[in-house]
Amino acid sequence: MPGNRSPNGAALGVSEPPKSEMLRRLGRQEITLEQYLDHCVEEAVAHIKGRLNSERLQFIRAMIRDQMTTDPVLVRYIEQATGQSPEAGKAS
């Protein structure tokens, strides 16, 4: 409903999720998108460190990182969160 929106288009009464410090650093251009995504991968695997051997852990990291640049839903989510496309900075 148009009446339930603020002048900038945000829904009234609905707060945005808090930004992480790394996302704020990206916004201030203190880190690159690649560094931000690497941090996100490390957060994603933090709970399994020490439970898998390094080869398997590296495989999982690589799979997650690849998905961040190829999965259309993740690409869109990253673009919305960061204002940058992970596809544009895709590492080879």
Secondary structure, 3 states (H helix, E strand, C coil): CHHHECCCCCECCCCCCCCCHHHHHHHCCCCCHHHHHHHHHHHHHHHHCCCCCHHHHHHHHHHHHHHHHHCHHHHHHHHHHHCCCCCCCCCC
